[in-house]
Amino acid sequence: MEPLVYLASRSPRRRELLLQIGVPHKWLDIEVDESPRDGESPSDYVQRVSQDKAVAGLNARKAGEYLPVLAADTCVVIDGRMLGKPRDRDEGIWMLQQLSGRTHEVYTAVALDNGQLETRLSLSQVSFRPITPVEIAQYWERGEPADKAGGYAIQGLAAMFINNLRGSYSGVMGLPLFETAELLSRAGIELLSVNRP
């Protein structure tokens, strides 16, 4: 099946989510500076970084390739503090301790660059039950949290910690499918076309 878009992301989860809604794609390995700017709000941060990724992806396309570029960025926020990917075990355990027994926010922005850059924002609230220190240590040792914003994966073992979700499950995973489908539709990509194989 011919690809419809480029995905400017290293995340296998985003690739899986795109395939879930039937969007064949090519993958672009891009790098952008993901450092937050002073005074930048979480919503502004994820929108800026997703846009930067989409533009970098557009610039990384080979000559003569004109597919639109899709990109996304996610951050977890608690007490007004943005949590990215943990740098090491100590930070990963600290993050899970902060989330334990509390509700946090997950911001995910998705951007599509088709010569014109558009962005959509998803905001979800996720509540964790209290997690014991032993559970936190065991979860970290399983390796799942190391490359995830906020130090957990909703689609993985951390699902047993989550007692409530308000918002987008796919947004918490890293690619909000409602907003993604809206952007693709506006770009003329028919997701449910009967003419597609």
SESE-213334 format. One record per residue: x, y, z of N, C-alpha, C in turn; residue in one letter. Coordinates in Angstrom, 2 decimals, padded with zeros to 5 digits. Layout:
// SESE-213334
+---------+---------+---------+---------+---------+---------+---------+---------+---------+---------+
:     n_x :     n_y :     n_z :    ca_x :    ca_y :    ca_z :     c_x :     c_y :     c_z : residuo :
+---------+---------+---------+---------+---------+---------+---------+---------+---------+---------+
:       X :       Y :       Z :       X :       Y :       Z :       X :       Y :       Z :       a :
...
+---------+---------+---------+---------+---------+---------+---------+---------+---------+---------+
***
This chain:
// SESE-213334
+---------+---------+---------+---------+---------+---------+---------+---------+---------+---------+
:     n_x :     n_y :     n_z :    ca_x :    ca_y :    ca_z :     c_x :     c_y :     c_z : residuo :
+---------+---------+---------+---------+---------+---------+---------+---------+---------+---------+
:  000.84 : -001.19 :  000.00 :  000.00 :  000.00 :  000.00 :  000.88 :  001.25 :  000.00 :       m :
:  000.57 :  002.19 : -000.85 :  001.38 :  003.40 : -000.96 :  001.23 :  004.26 :  000.29 :       e :
:  002.34 :  004.81 :  000.79 :  002.24 :  005.68 :  001.97 :  001.47 :  006.96 :  001.68 :       p :
:  000.75 :  007.43 :  002.68 : -000.01 :  008.67 :  002.55 :  000.70 :  009.86 :  003.17 :       l :
:  001.55 :  009.59 :  004.17 :  002.26 :  010.66 :  004.87 :  003.63 :  010.15 :  005.30 :       v :
:  004.47 :  011.10 :  005.67 :  005.67 :  010.80 :  006.43 :  005.34 :  011.00 :  007.91 :       y :
:  005.90 :  010.17 :  008.75 :  005.79 :  010.35 :  010.20 :  007.17 :  010.73 :  010.72 :       l :
:  007.29 :  011.96 :  011.22 :  008.57 :  012.44 :  011.74 :  008.62 :  012.12 :  013.24 :       a :
:  008.96 :  010.88 :  013.53 :  008.97 :  010.43 :  014.92 :  009.78 :  009.15 :  015.03 :       s :
:  010.44 :  008.98 :  016.16 :  011.15 :  007.73 :  016.44 :  010.27 :  006.75 :  017.22 :       r :
:  009.07 :  007.17 :  017.57 :  008.23 :  006.39 :  018.46 :  007.51 :  005.25 :  017.73 :       s :
:  007.77 :  004.00 :  018.13 :  007.02 :  002.89 :  017.53 :  005.53 :  002.96 :  017.90 :       p :
:  005.20 :  003.58 :  019.03 :  003.80 :  003.70 :  019.42 :  003.03 :  004.59 :  018.45 :       r :
:  003.65 :  005.67 :  018.00 :  002.98 :  006.55 :  017.04 :  002.78 :  005.83 :  015.70 :       r :
:  003.74 :  005.03 :  015.32 :  003.59 :  004.27 :  014.08 :  002.42 :  003.29 :  014.19 :       r :
:  002.31 :  002.63 :  015.34 :  001.22 :  001.68 :  015.56 : -000.13 :  002.39 :  015.53 :       e :
: -000.20 :  003.56 :  016.14 : -001.46 :  004.30 :  016.18 : -001.88 :  004.76 :  014.79 :       l :
: -000.93 :  005.20 :  013.98 : -001.27 :  005.59 :  012.61 : -001.81 :  004.39 :  011.82 :       l :
: -001.19 :  003.25 :  012.00 : -001.66 :  002.06 :  011.31 : -003.04 :  001.63 :  011.82 :       l :
: -003.31 :  001.92 :  013.09 : -004.62 :  001.58 :  013.67 : -005.76 :  002.24 :  012.91 :       q :
: -005.52 :  003.47 :  012.42 : -006.58 :  004.15 :  011.66 : -006.33 :  004.05 :  010.15 :       i :
: -005.50 :  003.06 :  009.77 : -005.35 :  002.74 :  008.36 : -004.56 :  003.74 :  007.56 :       g :
: -003.52 :  004.32 :  008.16 : -002.71 :  005.31 :  007.45 : -001.32 :  004.74 :  007.17 :       v :
: -001.10 :  004.20 :  005.97 :  000.25 :  003.75 :  005.62 :  001.18 :  004.96 :  005.54 :       p :
:  002.41 :  004.78 :  006.01 :  003.30 :  005.94 :  006.09 :  004.76 :  005.50 :  005.97 :       h :
:  005.59 :  006.48 :  005.71 :  007.03 :  006.32 :  005.77 :  007.52 :  007.01 :  007.03 :       k :
:  008.63 :  006.52 :  007.54 :  009.16 :  007.02 :  008.79 :  010.38 :  007.90 :  008.53 :       w :
:  010.43 :  009.05 :  009.19 :  011.57 :  009.95 :  009.10 :  012.23 :  010.07 :  010.47 :       l :
:  013.53 :  009.86 :  010.53 :  014.28 :  010.01 :  011.78 :  014.83 :  011.43 :  011.82 :       d :
:  014.21 :  012.28 :  012.62 :  014.64 :  013.68 :  012.70 :  015.04 :  014.02 :  014.13 :       i :
:  015.77 :  015.10 :  014.26 :  016.15 :  015.59 :  015.59 :  015.84 :  017.05 :  015.69 :       e :
:  015.22 :  017.45 :  016.81 :  014.99 :  018.86 :  017.10 :  015.32 :  019.10 :  018.57 :       v :
:  015.56 :  020.33 :  018.91 :  015.80 :  020.70 :  020.30 :  014.46 :  020.69 :  021.04 :       d :
:  014.34 :  019.82 :  022.03 :  013.10 :  019.70 :  022.78 :  013.17 :  020.40 :  024.15 :       e :
:  014.15 :  021.27 :  024.32 :  014.28 :  021.98 :  025.60 :  013.16 :  023.00 :  025.75 :       s :
:  012.46 :  023.00 :  026.91 :  011.44 :  024.03 :  027.13 :  012.08 :  025.41 :  027.23 :       p :
:  011.36 :  026.42 :  026.79 :  011.82 :  027.80 :  026.90 :  011.30 :  028.41 :  028.20 :       r :
:  012.01 :  029.39 :  028.70 :  011.61 :  030.05 :  029.94 :  010.19 :  030.58 :  029.83 :       d :
:  009.36 :  030.23 :  030.79 :  008.00 :  030.74 :  030.84 :  007.04 :  030.11 :  029.85 :       g :
:  007.49 :  029.09 :  029.13 :  006.64 :  028.45 :  028.12 :  005.63 :  027.52 :  028.79 :       e :
:  004.36 :  027.67 :  028.44 :  003.33 :  026.82 :  029.00 :  003.41 :  025.43 :  028.37 :       s :
:  002.86 :  024.41 :  029.04 :  002.87 :  023.06 :  028.45 :  002.20 :  023.01 :  027.08 :       p :
:  001.07 :  023.70 :  026.92 :  000.39 :  023.66 :  025.62 :  001.23 :  024.33 :  024.54 :       s :
:  001.85 :  025.47 :  024.87 :  002.71 :  026.13 :  023.90 :  003.93 :  025.27 :  023.57 :       d :
:  004.46 :  024.61 :  024.59 :  005.66 :  023.78 :  024.41 :  005.40 :  022.63 :  023.43 :       y :
:  004.34 :  021.83 :  023.69 :  004.12 :  020.67 :  022.81 :  003.73 :  021.10 :  021.40 :       v :
:  003.02 :  022.21 :  021.27 :  002.68 :  022.69 :  019.94 :  003.92 :  023.15 :  019.18 :       q :
:  004.79 :  023.88 :  019.86 :  006.02 :  024.34 :  019.21 :  006.90 :  023.17 :  018.79 :       r :
:  007.10 :  022.21 :  019.69 :  007.99 :  021.09 :  019.38 :  007.40 :  020.22 :  018.27 :       v :
:  006.09 :  020.00 :  018.30 :  005.48 :  019.19 :  017.22 :  005.63 :  019.91 :  015.88 :       s :
:  005.48 :  021.22 :  015.88 :  005.67 :  022.00 :  014.65 :  007.12 :  021.93 :  014.17 :       q :
:  008.05 :  022.07 :  015.11 :  009.47 :  021.98 :  014.76 :  009.80 :  020.62 :  014.14 :       d :
:  009.21 :  019.56 :  014.69 :  009.44 :  018.22 :  014.15 :  008.87 :  018.09 :  012.74 :       k :
:  007.67 :  018.63 :  012.54 :  007.04 :  018.54 :  011.21 :  007.86 :  019.30 :  010.17 :       a :
:  008.34 :  020.49 :  010.52 :  009.15 :  021.28 :  009.59 :  010.48 :  020.57 :  009.32 :       v :
:  011.10 :  020.01 :  010.38 :  012.35 :  019.27 :  010.18 :  012.11 :  018.07 :  009.27 :       a :
:  010.97 :  017.41 :  009.44 :  010.64 :  016.28 :  008.57 :  010.45 :  016.70 :  007.13 :       g :
:  009.78 :  017.85 :  006.94 :  009.57 :  018.36 :  005.59 :  010.91 :  018.63 :  004.92 :       l :
:  011.84 :  019.18 :  005.68 :  013.17 :  019.49 :  005.14 :  014.02 :  018.24 :  004.92 :       n :
:  013.65 :  017.14 :  005.59 :  014.43 :  015.90 :  005.47 :  013.94 :  015.00 :  004.33 :       a :
:  012.83 :  015.36 :  003.71 :  012.33 :  014.54 :  002.60 :  013.32 :  014.54 :  001.44 :       r :
:  013.34 :  013.45 :  000.72 :  014.20 :  013.38 : -000.46 :  013.61 :  014.22 : -001.57 :       k :
:  014.46 :  014.68 : -002.45 :  014.00 :  015.50 : -003.59 :  012.96 :  014.72 : -004.38 :       a :
:  011.89 :  015.41 : -004.72 :  010.84 :  014.80 : -005.52 :  009.79 :  014.06 : -004.72 :       g :
:  009.95 :  014.00 : -003.39 :  008.96 :  013.35 : -002.55 :  008.11 :  014.43 : -001.89 :       e :
:  006.81 :  014.35 : -002.08 :  005.95 :  015.45 : -001.68 :  004.87 :  015.07 : -000.68 :       y :
:  005.01 :  013.95 : -000.03 :  004.02 :  013.58 :  000.97 :  004.03 :  014.57 :  002.13 :       l :
:  002.86 :  014.84 :  002.73 :  002.84 :  015.69 :  003.92 :  003.55 :  015.00 :  005.08 :       p :
:  003.98 :  015.81 :  006.05 :  004.72 :  015.29 :  007.21 :  003.90 :  015.50 :  008.47 :       v :
:  003.73 :  014.41 :  009.21 :  003.00 :  014.42 :  010.48 :  003.99 :  014.27 :  011.62 :       l :
:  003.79 :  015.02 :  012.70 :  004.66 :  014.92 :  013.87 :  003.84 :  015.19 :  015.12 :       a :
:  004.36 :  014.74 :  016.26 :  003.64 :  014.95 :  017.53 :  004.63 :  015.10 :  018.67 :       a :
:  004.14 :  015.67 :  019.76 :  004.95 :  015.77 :  020.97 :  004.03 :  015.69 :  022.18 :       d :
:  004.54 :  015.08 :  023.25 :  003.75 :  014.84 :  024.46 :  004.53 :  015.27 :  025.69 :       t :
:  003.82 :  015.85 :  026.66 :  004.43 :  016.06 :  027.97 :  003.39 :  015.80 :  029.06 :       c :
:  003.90 :  015.34 :  030.19 :  003.10 :  015.08 :  031.39 :  003.32 :  016.25 :  032.33 :       v :
:  002.24 :  016.73 :  032.95 :  002.34 :  017.89 :  033.82 :  001.70 :  017.59 :  035.18 :       v :
:  002.44 :  017.87 :  036.24 :  001.88 :  017.78 :  037.59 :  002.43 :  018.93 :  038.41 :       i :
:  001.55 :  019.55 :  039.16 :  001.91 :  020.74 :  039.96 :  002.54 :  021.83 :  039.08 :       d :
:  002.09 :  021.93 :  037.84 :  002.60 :  022.95 :  036.93 :  003.97 :  022.64 :  036.36 :       g :
:  004.51 :  021.48 :  036.67 :  005.85 :  021.11 :  036.21 :  005.75 :  020.09 :  035.08 :       r :
:  006.45 :  020.36 :  033.99 :  006.47 :  019.44 :  032.86 :  007.45 :  018.31 :  033.11 :       m :
:  006.98 :  017.08 :  032.89 :  007.82 :  015.90 :  033.03 :  008.05 :  015.31 :  031.64 :       l :
:  009.29 :  015.28 :  031.24 :  009.63 :  014.65 :  029.96 :  010.03 :  013.21 :  030.19 :       g :
:  010.97 :  012.72 :  029.39 :  011.47 :  011.36 :  029.58 :  012.49 :  011.38 :  030.72 :       k :
:  012.43 :  010.43 :  031.62 :  013.39 :  010.43 :  032.73 :  014.82 :  010.24 :  032.24 :       p :
:  015.74 :  011.00 :  032.84 :  017.14 :  010.90 :  032.44 :  017.81 :  009.64 :  032.98 :       r :
:  017.33 :  009.17 :  034.14 :  017.94 :  008.01 :  034.77 :  016.95 :  007.39 :  035.75 :       d :
:  017.40 :  006.35 :  036.43 :  016.53 :  005.62 :  037.36 :  016.00 :  006.52 :  038.46 :       r :
:  016.87 :  007.33 :  039.05 :  016.44 :  008.19 :  040.16 :  015.33 :  009.14 :  039.73 :       d :
:  015.49 :  009.74 :  038.55 :  014.45 :  010.66 :  038.09 :  013.17 :  009.91 :  037.73 :       e :
:  013.32 :  008.72 :  037.14 :  012.15 :  007.93 :  036.80 :  011.35 :  007.54 :  038.03 :       g :
:  012.03 :  007.13 :  039.08 :  011.34 :  006.77 :  040.32 :  010.71 :  008.00 :  040.95 :       i :
:  011.41 :  009.13 :  040.92 :  010.86 :  010.37 :  041.46 :  009.57 :  010.75 :  040.72 :       w :
:  009.57 :  010.62 :  039.40 :  008.37 :  010.96 :  038.63 :  007.19 :  010.10 :  039.05 :       m :
:  007.40 :  008.80 :  039.17 :  006.31 :  007.91 :  039.56 :  005.82 :  008.20 :  040.97 :       l :
:  006.73 :  008.60 :  041.84 :  006.32 :  008.99 :  043.19 :  005.43 :  010.23 :  043.16 :       q :
:  005.73 :  011.16 :  042.26 :  004.91 :  012.37 :  042.14 :  003.51 :  012.04 :  041.60 :       q :
:  003.42 :  011.07 :  040.71 :  002.15 :  010.73 :  040.09 :  001.29 :  009.84 :  040.97 :       l :
:  001.91 :  009.12 :  041.89 :  001.21 :  008.15 :  042.74 :  000.07 :  008.78 :  043.52 :       s :
: -001.14 :  008.22 :  043.38 : -002.30 :  008.66 :  044.14 : -002.84 :  010.02 :  043.75 :       g :
: -002.46 :  010.51 :  042.58 : -002.84 :  011.86 :  042.17 : -003.29 :  011.90 :  040.71 :       r :
: -003.82 :  013.05 :  040.31 : -004.25 :  013.28 :  038.93 : -003.27 :  014.24 :  038.26 :       t :
: -002.86 :  013.90 :  037.06 : -001.96 :  014.76 :  036.30 : -002.55 :  015.00 :  034.91 :       h :
: -001.94 :  015.92 :  034.20 : -002.39 :  016.26 :  032.85 : -001.39 :  015.75 :  031.83 :       e :
: -001.91 :  015.37 :  030.67 : -001.07 :  014.97 :  029.54 : -001.44 :  015.83 :  028.35 :       v :
: -000.48 :  016.58 :  027.87 : -000.65 :  017.43 :  026.69 :  000.02 :  016.75 :  025.51 :       y :
: -000.71 :  016.59 :  024.43 : -000.11 :  016.09 :  023.19 : -000.56 :  016.97 :  022.04 :       t :
:  000.40 :  017.46 :  021.29 :  000.10 :  018.22 :  020.08 :  000.49 :  017.40 :  018.87 :       a :
: -000.30 :  017.51 :  017.82 :  000.01 :  016.87 :  016.55 :  000.03 :  017.95 :  015.47 :       v :
:  001.04 :  017.91 :  014.62 :  001.20 :  018.92 :  013.57 :  001.31 :  018.22 :  012.23 :       a :
:  000.76 :  018.86 :  011.21 :  000.86 :  018.36 :  009.84 :  001.37 :  019.48 :  008.95 :       l :
:  002.46 :  019.22 :  008.23 :  003.02 :  020.20 :  007.31 :  002.86 :  019.67 :  005.88 :       d :
:  002.01 :  020.35 :  005.14 :  001.75 :  019.99 :  003.75 :  002.00 :  021.22 :  002.87 :       n :
:  003.03 :  021.98 :  003.23 :  003.26 :  023.28 :  002.62 :  002.59 :  024.36 :  003.45 :       g :
:  001.61 :  023.95 :  004.23 :  000.95 :  024.82 :  005.21 :  000.92 :  024.04 :  006.52 :       q :
:  001.38 :  024.66 :  007.59 :  001.52 :  023.98 :  008.88 :  000.27 :  024.17 :  009.72 :       l :
: -000.32 :  023.06 :  010.15 : -001.47 :  023.10 :  011.04 : -001.21 :  022.24 :  012.26 :       e :
: -001.80 :  022.63 :  013.38 : -001.57 :  021.94 :  014.65 : -002.88 :  021.75 :  015.39 :       t :
: -002.99 :  020.63 :  016.11 : -004.11 :  020.39 :  017.00 : -003.55 :  019.96 :  018.36 :       r :
: -004.30 :  020.27 :  019.42 : -003.86 :  019.99 :  020.78 : -004.86 :  019.08 :  021.48 :       l :
: -004.35 :  018.09 :  022.18 : -005.16 :  017.19 :  023.00 : -004.73 :  017.34 :  024.46 :       s :
: -005.71 :  017.45 :  025.35 : -005.42 :  017.55 :  026.78 : -006.22 :  016.48 :  027.50 :       l :
: -005.54 :  015.65 :  028.29 : -006.19 :  014.59 :  029.04 : -005.79 :  014.68 :  030.51 :       s :
: -006.64 :  014.13 :  031.36 : -006.35 :  014.03 :  032.79 : -006.30 :  012.56 :  033.16 :       q :
: -005.22 :  012.17 :  033.81 : -004.99 :  010.78 :  034.18 : -004.81 :  010.69 :  035.69 :       v :
: -005.57 :  009.79 :  036.32 : -005.48 :  009.60 :  037.77 : -004.82 :  008.26 :  038.07 :       s :
: -003.82 :  008.29 :  038.94 : -003.14 :  007.08 :  039.41 : -003.66 :  006.72 :  040.79 :       f :
: -003.82 :  005.44 :  041.03 : -004.02 :  004.98 :  042.40 : -002.69 :  005.11 :  043.14 :       r :
: -002.70 :  005.04 :  044.47 : -001.41 :  005.03 :  045.17 : -000.57 :  003.83 :  044.74 :       p :
:  000.70 :  004.09 :  044.46 :  001.63 :  003.04 :  044.04 :  002.66 :  002.85 :  045.15 :       i :
:  002.91 :  001.63 :  045.54 :  003.87 :  001.38 :  046.61 :  005.30 :  001.57 :  046.10 :       t :
:  006.23 :  001.85 :  046.99 :  007.65 :  001.96 :  046.58 :  008.15 :  000.69 :  045.89 :       p :
:  007.70 : -000.46 :  046.35 :  008.13 : -001.72 :  045.72 :  007.61 : -001.80 :  044.29 :       v :
:  006.34 : -001.43 :  044.09 :  005.78 : -001.44 :  042.74 :  006.53 : -000.48 :  041.82 :       e :
:  006.85 :  000.71 :  042.34 :  007.57 :  001.69 :  041.54 :  008.92 :  001.14 :  041.11 :       i :
:  009.66 :  000.56 :  042.06 :  010.98 :  000.02 :  041.75 :  010.87 : -001.13 :  040.75 :       a :
:  009.89 : -002.01 :  040.96 :  009.73 : -003.15 :  040.05 :  009.34 : -002.68 :  038.65 :       q :
:  008.47 : -001.67 :  038.59 :  008.05 : -001.15 :  037.29 :  009.25 : -000.56 :  036.56 :       y :
:  010.06 :  000.22 :  037.25 :  011.23 :  000.79 :  036.60 :  012.15 : -000.31 :  036.08 :       w :
:  012.36 : -001.34 :  036.86 :  013.28 : -002.41 :  036.46 :  012.79 : -003.17 :  035.24 :       e :
:  011.51 : -003.13 :  034.95 :  010.99 : -003.79 :  033.75 :  011.41 : -003.06 :  032.48 :       r :
:  011.89 : -001.83 :  032.61 :  012.42 : -001.09 :  031.46 :  011.41 : -000.25 :  030.71 :       g :
:  010.13 : -000.43 :  031.00 :  009.09 :  000.27 :  030.23 :  009.13 :  001.80 :  030.37 :       e :
:  009.40 :  002.34 :  031.56 :  009.29 :  003.80 :  031.72 :  010.42 :  004.63 :  031.13 :       p :
:  011.54 :  004.01 :  030.78 :  012.76 :  004.76 :  030.50 :  012.63 :  005.78 :  029.38 :       a :
:  011.84 :  005.48 :  028.34 :  011.77 :  006.40 :  027.19 :  010.38 :  007.00 :  027.02 :       d :
:  009.65 :  007.12 :  028.14 :  008.28 :  007.64 :  028.08 :  008.15 :  008.94 :  028.85 :       k :
:  007.42 :  009.89 :  028.28 :  007.14 :  011.14 :  028.99 :  006.42 :  010.82 :  030.30 :       a :
:  006.90 :  011.39 :  031.39 :  006.30 :  011.13 :  032.69 :  006.72 :  009.81 :  033.30 :       g :
:  007.51 :  009.02 :  032.58 :  008.02 :  007.77 :  033.13 :  007.02 :  006.63 :  033.18 :       g :
:  006.00 :  006.64 :  032.29 :  005.09 :  005.51 :  032.26 :  004.45 :  005.38 :  030.88 :       y :
:  003.91 :  004.18 :  030.62 :  003.22 :  003.90 :  029.36 :  001.81 :  003.43 :  029.68 :       a :
:  000.81 :  004.19 :  029.27 : -000.58 :  003.84 :  029.55 : -000.96 :  002.52 :  028.89 :       i :
: -000.33 :  002.21 :  027.75 : -000.68 :  001.00 :  027.02 :  000.10 : -000.21 :  027.52 :       q :
:  000.92 : -000.02 :  028.53 :  001.73 : -001.11 :  029.06 :  001.34 : -001.49 :  030.47 :       g :
:  002.34 : -001.86 :  031.25 :  002.10 : -002.31 :  032.61 :  001.50 : -001.22 :  033.49 :       l :
:  001.76 :  000.04 :  033.17 :  001.25 :  001.14 :  034.00 : -000.27 :  001.23 :  033.96 :       a :
: -000.91 :  000.54 :  033.03 : -002.38 :  000.55 :  032.98 : -002.97 :  000.10 :  034.31 :       a :
: -002.27 : -000.75 :  035.06 : -002.81 : -001.22 :  036.33 : -002.72 : -000.17 :  037.43 :       m :
: -002.03 :  000.94 :  037.17 : -001.97 :  002.04 :  038.14 : -003.06 :  003.09 :  037.91 :       f :
: -003.68 :  003.05 :  036.74 : -004.57 :  004.14 :  036.32 : -006.01 :  003.80 :  036.68 :       i :
: -006.61 :  004.63 :  037.55 : -007.99 :  004.35 :  037.94 : -009.00 :  005.29 :  037.27 :       n :
: -008.51 :  006.28 :  036.53 : -009.44 :  007.16 :  035.81 : -008.70 :  007.88 :  034.69 :       n :
: -009.39 :  008.03 :  033.57 : -008.86 :  008.79 :  032.44 : -009.97 :  009.66 :  031.88 :       l :
: -009.70 :  010.95 :  031.78 : -010.62 :  011.86 :  031.11 : -009.88 :  012.48 :  029.94 :       r :
: -010.35 :  012.15 :  028.73 : -009.68 :  012.69 :  027.56 : -009.39 :  011.60 :  026.55 :       g :
: -008.22 :  011.65 :  025.95 : -007.86 :  010.79 :  024.82 : -006.83 :  009.74 :  025.23 :       s :
: -007.24 :  008.48 :  025.16 : -006.30 :  007.39 :  025.42 : -005.13 :  007.44 :  024.44 :       y :
: -005.45 :  007.62 :  023.15 : -004.38 :  007.66 :  022.15 : -003.52 :  008.91 :  022.32 :       s :
: -004.11 :  010.00 :  022.82 : -003.33 :  011.20 :  023.11 : -002.31 :  010.96 :  024.21 :       g :
: -002.71 :  010.21 :  025.24 : -001.78 :  009.88 :  026.32 : -000.69 :  008.95 :  025.79 :       v :
: -001.04 :  008.09 :  024.85 : -000.03 :  007.21 :  024.22 :  000.97 :  008.01 :  023.39 :       m :
:  000.52 :  009.18 :  022.85 :  001.47 :  010.00 :  022.10 :  001.00 :  010.49 :  020.75 :       g :
: -000.21 :  010.05 :  020.30 : -000.74 :  010.53 :  019.02 : -002.27 :  010.53 :  019.11 :       l :
: -002.87 :  011.69 :  019.40 : -004.32 :  011.74 :  019.53 : -005.00 :  011.50 :  018.19 :       p :
: -005.72 :  010.40 :  018.07 : -006.22 :  009.97 :  016.76 : -007.36 :  010.84 :  016.25 :       l :
: -008.19 :  011.36 :  017.12 : -009.26 :  012.26 :  016.67 : -008.65 :  013.48 :  015.98 :       f :
: -007.70 :  014.12 :  016.65 : -007.07 :  015.33 :  016.10 : -006.23 :  015.00 :  014.86 :       e :
: -005.58 :  013.84 :  014.88 : -004.78 :  013.42 :  013.74 : -005.66 :  013.22 :  012.51 :       t :
: -006.79 :  012.52 :  012.71 : -007.70 :  012.28 :  011.60 : -008.27 :  013.59 :  011.06 :       a :
: -008.52 :  014.54 :  011.95 : -009.03 :  015.84 :  011.52 : -008.02 :  016.55 :  010.62 :       e :
: -006.75 :  016.54 :  011.03 : -005.71 :  017.18 :  010.21 : -005.56 :  016.49 :  008.86 :       l :
: -005.54 :  015.18 :  008.87 : -005.38 :  014.44 :  007.62 : -006.57 :  014.69 :  006.68 :       l :
: -007.76 :  014.74 :  007.24 : -008.94 :  015.01 :  006.44 : -008.87 :  016.39 :  005.80 :       s :
: -008.42 :  017.38 :  006.56 : -008.29 :  018.74 :  006.04 : -007.24 :  018.81 :  004.92 :       r :
: -006.28 :  017.87 :  004.96 : -005.25 :  017.82 :  003.91 : -005.70 :  017.01 :  002.71 :       a :
: -006.95 :  016.52 :  002.74 : -007.48 :  015.78 :  001.60 : -007.22 :  014.29 :  001.63 :       g :
: -006.77 :  013.78 :  002.77 : -006.50 :  012.34 :  002.89 : -007.76 :  011.67 :  003.44 :       i :
: -008.38 :  010.82 :  002.62 : -009.63 :  010.16 :  003.01 : -009.31 :  008.86 :  003.75 :       e :
: -009.55 :  008.87 :  005.05 : -009.17 :  007.71 :  005.86 : -010.10 :  006.52 :  005.63 :       l :
: -011.35 :  006.76 :  005.31 : -012.32 :  005.68 :  005.17 : -012.74 :  005.48 :  003.72 :       l :
: -011.91 :  005.90 :  002.79 : -012.25 :  005.79 :  001.37 : -012.45 :  004.32 :  000.98 :       s :
: -013.57 :  004.04 :  000.29 : -013.82 :  002.68 : -000.18 : -012.93 :  002.31 : -001.37 :       v :
: -012.30 :  003.31 : -001.96 : -011.44 :  003.05 : -003.12 : -010.03 :  002.64 : -002.75 :       n :
: -009.71 :  002.77 : -001.45 : -008.36 :  002.38 : -001.03 : -008.31 :  000.89 : -000.78 :       r :
: -007.21 :  000.24 : -001.16 : -007.10 : -001.22 : -000.92 : -006.97 : -001.51 :  000.55 :       p :
+---------+---------+---------+---------+---------+---------+---------+---------+---------+---------+
***
